Amino acid sequence: MTTTDRTQRQPDSAGGPAPVERQGGRAHVGPDIWCEDLVRIYSTEGVEVQALQGLNLVVDPGDVVALVGASGSGKSTLLGILSGLDRPTGGRARVAGVDLLTMNRAQRVDYQRHVVGFVWQQTSRNLLPFLTAADNVALPMVISNRTGRGGRVGELLELLGVADCADRRPSQLSGGQQQRVAIATALANSPAVLLADEPTGELDDAASEQVLEAMRTAAGELGTTVLVVTHDPTVSDHVRRTVQIRDGRTSTEVLRQKVVGPDGVERTVAREYTVIDRAGRIQLPKQHVQQLGLHDRVRIEKESTHVQVWPDDQDHHLTDPATRDGKEER
Ligand SMILES: Nc1ncnc2c1ncn2[C@@H]1O[C@H](COP(=O)(O)OP(=O)(O)OP(=O)(O)O)[C@@H](O)[C@H]1O
């Protein structure tokens, strides 16, 4: 992103993370994606659907995050808001320092041209069919009147592993090649954040693998933050963090870290976390709720390093907690 792009961003006036300078002359605001208590209610024919119900999400610059969740959980709704195509009903959201709730029309256009890049599931929706791959990648830069286009087109196609496709039209490319050219196009104006909605949804396993890997490589090389919505189970091999949405809220996260074992071998260790919001609310995993028969109310006990959640079970009340903890009812 150019310095000019960043100077058009709004100052941080609504609280939240403070602006800081990104190294290399790129202005930057704390996290690249910051959503707090985000709500989106759709009203159609008198029926209200609450697609996002107080969603919180923070993504740091350069992170590559997969967003997963059941159909109807709110993934596309969130991407629609983050891409500036839709407005939230409530809450706060900021992408690379831009307040998504207060943007006017001109700022929205600038935002979509320079701050975020977008890749859709349908390969045909990402590229203009009558332009070559190189011309598709160049187009956003032409619209933005950006100089040095030729060199950048070559660099991006090279980075995405499709340099040999430069002179071909989309119909002469495989689905995977089309998506990689689409990613190059989305990255053309150096957006801070790349958003992708099921970019591998129409691809076979091998092509999906190449697209996800190309996306990760490009993000790593360019320092782009990536949020990718996917049902693709292999995505976990390509991202450090997977965030699960359930009923319009972020519910669990899986973080992956590389650790070197005592035998000197490097392994990837994945650990699942449940998201806790500012009010201290957590969503218990569905299978725990079902298996333990948790409903209506539960009892919470604090230990020195953790809390325990107990079913509201009369027998349990009789045997616990006084005997177990040495606590007596007063
Ligand atoms: N334009 C709309 N008007 C009314 N309801 C909508 C609209 N768009 C989405 N919804 C509803 O909002 C909820 C969330 O939808 P959304 O498309 O965000 O889910 P999703 O997680 O992306 O699902 P999928 O994985 O099937 O794409 C669903 O109940 C959906 O029916």
The ligand as an SDF file (V2000), in Angstrom:
LIG
                    3D

 31 33  0  0  0  0  0  0  0  0999 V2000
  -29.4770  -10.9030    2.4390 N   0  0  0  0  0  0  0  0  0  0  0  0
  -29.9630  -11.6500    3.4270 C   0  0  0  0  0  0  0  0  0  0  0  0
  -31.2440  -11.5020    3.8320 N   0  0  0  0  0  0  0  0  0  0  0  0
  -31.7520  -12.2340    4.8550 C   0  0  0  0  0  0  0  0  0  0  0  0
  -31.0400  -13.1630    5.5390 N   0  0  0  0  0  0  0  0  0  0  0  0
  -29.7520  -13.3620    5.1760 C   0  0  0  0  0  0  0  0  0  0  0  0
  -29.1500  -12.6270    4.1040 C   0  0  0  0  0  0  0  0  0  0  0  0
  -27.8730  -13.0400    3.9630 N   0  0  0  0  0  0  0  0  0  0  0  0
  -27.6710  -13.9870    4.9060 C   0  0  0  0  0  0  0  0  0  0  0  0
  -28.7970  -14.1820    5.6360 N   0  0  0  0  0  0  0  0  0  0  0  0
  -28.9690  -15.1050    6.7780 C   0  0  0  0  0  0  0  0  0  0  0  0
  -27.9720  -14.7950    7.7330 O   0  0  0  0  0  0  0  0  0  0  0  0
  -27.4310  -15.9830    8.3130 C   0  0  0  0  0  0  0  0  0  0  0  0
  -25.9370  -16.0350    8.0610 C   0  0  0  0  0  0  0  0  0  0  0  0
  -25.7170  -16.2000    6.6640 O   0  0  0  0  0  0  0  0  0  0  0  0
  -24.2570  -16.2640    6.0190 P   0  0  0  0  0  0  0  0  0  0  0  0
  -24.4140  -16.3240    4.5370 O   0  0  0  0  0  0  0  0  0  0  0  0
  -23.4190  -15.1800    6.5760 O   0  0  0  0  0  0  0  0  0  0  0  0
  -23.7210  -17.6690    6.5720 O   0  0  0  0  0  0  0  0  0  0  0  0
  -22.4320  -18.5080    6.1400 P   0  0  0  0  0  0  0  0  0  0  0  0
  -21.7900  -18.9660    7.3890 O   0  0  0  0  0  0  0  0  0  0  0  0
  -21.6060  -17.7240    5.1880 O   0  0  0  0  0  0  0  0  0  0  0  0
  -23.1140  -19.7330    5.3780 O   0  0  0  0  0  0  0  0  0  0  0  0
  -22.5370  -20.6320    4.1630 P   0  0  0  0  0  0  0  0  0  0  0  0
  -21.3880  -21.4180    4.7150 O   0  0  0  0  0  0  0  0  0  0  0  0
  -23.7090  -21.4890    3.8020 O   0  0  0  0  0  0  0  0  0  0  0  0
  -22.1460  -19.6920    3.0610 O   0  0  0  0  0  0  0  0  0  0  0  0
  -28.2070  -17.1430    7.6970 C   0  0  0  0  0  0  0  0  0  0  0  0
  -29.2770  -17.4720    8.5670 O   0  0  0  0  0  0  0  0  0  0  0  0
  -28.7340  -16.5570    6.3950 C   0  0  0  0  0  0  0  0  0  0  0  0
  -29.9330  -17.1900    6.0100 O   0  0  0  0  0  0  0  0  0  0  0  0
  1  2  1  0
  2  3  1  0
  2  7  2  0
  3  4  2  0
  4  5  1  0
  5  6  2  0
  6  7  1  0
  6 10  1  0
  7  8  1  0
  8  9  2  0
  9 10  1  0
 10 11  1  0
 11 12  1  0
 11 30  1  0
 12 13  1  0
 13 14  1  0
 13 28  1  0
 14 15  1  0
 15 16  1  0
 16 17  2  0
 16 18  1  0
 16 19  1  0
 19 20  1  0
 20 21  2  0
 20 22  1  0
 20 23  1  0
 23 24  1  0
 24 25  2  0
 24 26  1  0
 24 27  1  0
 28 29  1  0
 28 30  1  0
 30 31  1  0
M  END
$$$$
